Amino acid sequence: MGRPGPGAPHLTKGFSVLNLGPTELIIVLLIVMVLFGAARLPKLARSLGESAQEFKHAQRTISGAAGDPIEKKA
């Protein structure tokens, strides 16, 4: 049984956003370990988390500002 097509419902277990299964995730993690080294992985993961958090904060700020009416100066 292969992976479902683009119109089919998601039937496989795993990381659904990229449609990666456990085997693919392990391969990606091994490649990352080879490229960056095991010692640098915690720092890399921390930086990635901080970047995602900053992006979400900016996204909330922008969406909040877009929803507020523009104040007119009298």
N, C-alpha and C positions, 0 to 999 in steps of 0.2 A: 504494500500500500504506500503510495507516494504522498507527497504533501498536497494539500488542497489547492485548487486554483484560486485566482484573485477574487472570483465571485462566490466561492464556496465558503461556508462558515468555518471558523477556526476550530479544527478538530485535534490538533496536536498539543501536547503539553510542552511548556517551556516558556521562553521569553517571547511573548506574543507580539511585541511591537516590531521586532526585526525577524520574527519567525525563526528563531534559533532554538535548537534543541540542546540538551545537556552536552552532547558530544561536541557540537560546534562551540559552545561556551568554553569548554575545557581547552579546545585548540586555541581559541582567541586568548585565553588567559596564559597559556604556555608561550605564545608568541610575544605577548606583552612582557612576560618575565624575561625572555631572552633579550628583547630590545632594551628594556630599562633596568634590568637586574632586580633581584629580590629585595635588596636593601633600599632601593628608591621607590618601591611600590607604595608603602604607606604615605610617603610625602606626595606622590602623584595622586593617590586616591583622595587625600585631604584637599589638595588644590582643586581637584575636579569637583568635590563636594562644595567647597567655598564658592567656586565659579557658578555652579548651579543655583546655590542659595542667592547669590548676588543677582543672577539673571531673573529669578522668580521675584525678588524684591523690586527690581526695576520694572518688571512686567506689571506687578500690582500697582506701582506708583503711576505708571503711564495709563493703565486702564482706569484708575481712580481719578486721575486728572482729566481724562477724556469724558468721564461721566458727569463731572462738576460743571455747572454753568459758568460761563465767563463773567467775572464781576466787572460791572461798568463803573468807571470813575465819574462821580458827579461834579 
